[in-house]
Amino acid sequence: MRVLIAGGGIGGLSAALALIRKGCEVEVYEQASELKEVGAGLQLSPNGTHVLYALGVGEELRALSCETEGKEIRIWNTGECWKLFDLGAVAIERYGYPYLTVYRPDVLAVLERAVRRERPDAIRLNAKAVGFSQDEGQVTLQLEGGATARGDVLIGADGVHSRVRQALFGPDRPKFTGIIAWRGVIPMERLPRHMVRMVGTNWVGPGGHVVHYPLRAGAVMNFVYALERSDWQIESWSARGTQDELANDVVGWHEDVQTLVRNIPAPFKWALMVRPPMERWSVGRVTLLGDACHSMLPFLGQGANSAIEDGLILARALTEVESDIASRLLRYENARRDRTRRAVEGSADNIHRFHNKVLADPVKAREHVSREWAGQPIADRYEWIFRYDATTVEI
Ligand SMILES: Cc1cc2nc3c(=O)[nH]c(=O)nc-3n(C[C@H](O)[C@H](O)[C@H](O)COP(=O)(O)OP(=O)(O)OC[C@H]3O[C@@H](n4cnc5c(N)ncnc54)[C@H](O)[C@@H]3O)c2cc1C
């Protein structure tokens, strides 16, 4: 089977590797001139690392990442702190696979190397998908500049602004959440000793929250600050902000947060949009994967994990189900729709836990954290995610 993939991001390359491992001929068409991710962090939970281990790249990635010992939750201004959950060895014991905090370019580099080891010419760069046509026997991908490629299946793994999705289902109607996310990475040597810890921290506040965790064996700290602000609405990984603007947005926050902000060499900002979950992802020989069909707010840390799961399950559906292509794609879609919808909704549902007006009052803040961020509520929100096994789930 010859499979064309539009988009060489984490989802597209995971799918490519899974398909190659299952004996398919694969070509990835990536619009960029080199495969590169933004210099930011990513949390890969055991459900995602399980897939990466199944694809044979788990250890390579683990060597480049950080196995954070655990996560904690802190109040935005007082700094009061609670343990959220243990990770590290506990995650492996509980879920069988590690919880890794990784540098995005490292994930992409590991996947790219693995794909090229199997098929050196599988990835075509400077290749922007602009449309496609399909008939009974084939699908033809159209690239910018007039070139075409033919295959049995086309996968749109072309991210949140997916051209393939728009060609299948029409124009996009994203809705701005009123929240922007500041991002940055901080060289660890710039931070004071008490902040150099292999722990992930979620700071919760009245109109925003900060998440930071170590990357690259503790060489850098990743920083994300989501805050309610409606004067800026561009959904982009490359839009830069300024130090002053960011500093202004953290007035009143704890000194540790101020320290992080002061040490970010280049802050970036991203406007968080939501798209309603889609009922269908496939038409005939064409389907979607990852952010192209279920982009979600980054408040459960599952966008990339879901794209990785999609890749393996799509490869399984295409190679394990005995039927015509359209039916195999339907089986993939049916196997994934409810879980990804739950992740989309769960991410949005987390807004009021991370940001809540009651957090302005330290006493009410304590009550809020004890209610929302302890014991059973945490298990209810995360266990179903971490325990998922994409290698065996029914398709
Ligand atoms: C601030 C922030 C923090 C996040 N943190 C996490 C986290 O901790 N854990 C997690 O799991 N998820 C996280 N996410 C979500 C995660 O980044 C995405 O879900 C993930 O990158 C989706 O992968 P993808 O491969 O579907 O799309 P993308 O990563 O967007 O890749 C799409 C690729 O397609 C290419 N492309 C686009 N259009 C075309 C075209 N027409 N032709 C050819 N190529 C094309 C692009 O250049 C790109 O390489 C976060 C998101 C944000 C905004």
PDBQT file of the ligand as one rigid body, heavy atoms in Angstrom, charges set to zero:
ROOT
HETATM    1  C1  LIG A 401       1.588  26.241  24.071  1.00  0.00    +0.000 C 
HETATM    2  C2  LIG A 401       1.309  24.799  23.706  1.00  0.00    +0.000 A 
HETATM    3  C3  LIG A 401       1.768  23.758  24.511  1.00  0.00    +0.000 A 
HETATM    4  C4  LIG A 401       1.510  22.413  24.183  1.00  0.00    +0.000 A 
HETATM    5  N1  LIG A 401       1.950  21.410  25.001  1.00  0.00    +0.000 NA
HETATM    6  C5  LIG A 401       1.657  20.109  24.706  1.00  0.00    +0.000 A 
HETATM    7  C6  LIG A 401       2.098  19.039  25.573  1.00  0.00    +0.000 A 
HETATM    8  O1  LIG A 401       2.752  19.255  26.583  1.00  0.00    +0.000 OA
HETATM    9  N2  LIG A 401       1.773  17.750  25.228  1.00  0.00    +0.000 N 
HETATM   10  C7  LIG A 401       1.051  17.474  24.098  1.00  0.00    +0.000 A 
HETATM   11  O2  LIG A 401       0.779  16.279  23.836  1.00  0.00    +0.000 OA
HETATM   12  N3  LIG A 401       0.632  18.456  23.252  1.00  0.00    +0.000 NA
HETATM   13  C8  LIG A 401       0.919  19.763  23.525  1.00  0.00    +0.000 A 
HETATM   14  N4  LIG A 401       0.514  20.761  22.683  1.00  0.00    +0.000 N 
HETATM   15  C9  LIG A 401      -0.210  20.388  21.447  1.00  0.00    +0.000 C 
HETATM   16  C10 LIG A 401       0.748  19.921  20.353  1.00  0.00    +0.000 C 
HETATM   17  O3  LIG A 401       1.718  20.900  20.104  1.00  0.00    +0.000 OA
HETATM   18  C11 LIG A 401       0.006  19.632  19.045  1.00  0.00    +0.000 C 
HETATM   19  O4  LIG A 401      -1.157  18.911  19.329  1.00  0.00    +0.000 OA
HETATM   20  C12 LIG A 401       0.877  18.825  18.079  1.00  0.00    +0.000 C 
HETATM   21  O5  LIG A 401       1.981  19.590  17.668  1.00  0.00    +0.000 OA
HETATM   22  C13 LIG A 401       0.069  18.366  16.858  1.00  0.00    +0.000 C 
HETATM   23  O6  LIG A 401       0.897  17.671  15.971  1.00  0.00    +0.000 OA
HETATM   24  P1  LIG A 401       0.509  17.556  14.433  1.00  0.00    +0.000 P 
HETATM   25  O7  LIG A 401       1.588  16.718  13.825  1.00  0.00    +0.000 OA
HETATM   26  O8  LIG A 401      -0.904  17.136  14.294  1.00  0.00    +0.000 OA
HETATM   27  O9  LIG A 401       0.570  19.041  13.867  1.00  0.00    +0.000 OA
HETATM   28  P2  LIG A 401       1.809  20.021  13.757  1.00  0.00    +0.000 P 
HETATM   29  O10 LIG A 401       2.759  19.810  14.870  1.00  0.00    +0.000 OA
HETATM   30  O11 LIG A 401       1.220  21.379  13.588  1.00  0.00    +0.000 OA
HETATM   31  O12 LIG A 401       2.526  19.585  12.390  1.00  0.00    +0.000 OA
HETATM   32  C14 LIG A 401       1.962  19.866  11.127  1.00  0.00    +0.000 C 
HETATM   33  C15 LIG A 401       3.056  19.824  10.085  1.00  0.00    +0.000 C 
HETATM   34  O13 LIG A 401       2.461  19.966   8.804  1.00  0.00    +0.000 OA
HETATM   35  C16 LIG A 401       3.170  20.928   8.043  1.00  0.00    +0.000 C 
HETATM   36  N5  LIG A 401       2.209  21.513   7.112  1.00  0.00    +0.000 N 
HETATM   37  C17 LIG A 401       1.214  22.374   7.372  1.00  0.00    +0.000 A 
HETATM   38  N6  LIG A 401       0.518  22.653   6.259  1.00  0.00    +0.000 NA
HETATM   39  C18 LIG A 401       1.101  21.945   5.276  1.00  0.00    +0.000 A 
HETATM   40  C19 LIG A 401       0.834  21.792   3.885  1.00  0.00    +0.000 A 
HETATM   41  N7  LIG A 401      -0.187  22.453   3.286  1.00  0.00    +0.000 N 
HETATM   42  N8  LIG A 401       1.613  20.962   3.148  1.00  0.00    +0.000 NA
HETATM   43  C20 LIG A 401       2.651  20.293   3.737  1.00  0.00    +0.000 A 
HETATM   44  N9  LIG A 401       2.965  20.415   5.041  1.00  0.00    +0.000 NA
HETATM   45  C21 LIG A 401       2.181  21.211   5.798  1.00  0.00    +0.000 A 
HETATM   46  C22 LIG A 401       3.703  21.899   9.078  1.00  0.00    +0.000 C 
HETATM   47  O14 LIG A 401       4.827  22.623   8.565  1.00  0.00    +0.000 OA
HETATM   48  C23 LIG A 401       4.069  20.954  10.216  1.00  0.00    +0.000 C 
HETATM   49  O15 LIG A 401       5.366  20.428  10.058  1.00  0.00    +0.000 OA
HETATM   50  C24 LIG A 401       0.762  22.110  23.001  1.00  0.00    +0.000 A 
HETATM   51  C25 LIG A 401       0.313  23.149  22.176  1.00  0.00    +0.000 A 
HETATM   52  C26 LIG A 401       0.563  24.490  22.527  1.00  0.00    +0.000 A 
HETATM   53  C27 LIG A 401       0.046  25.597  21.631  1.00  0.00    +0.000 C 
ENDROOT
TORSDOF 0
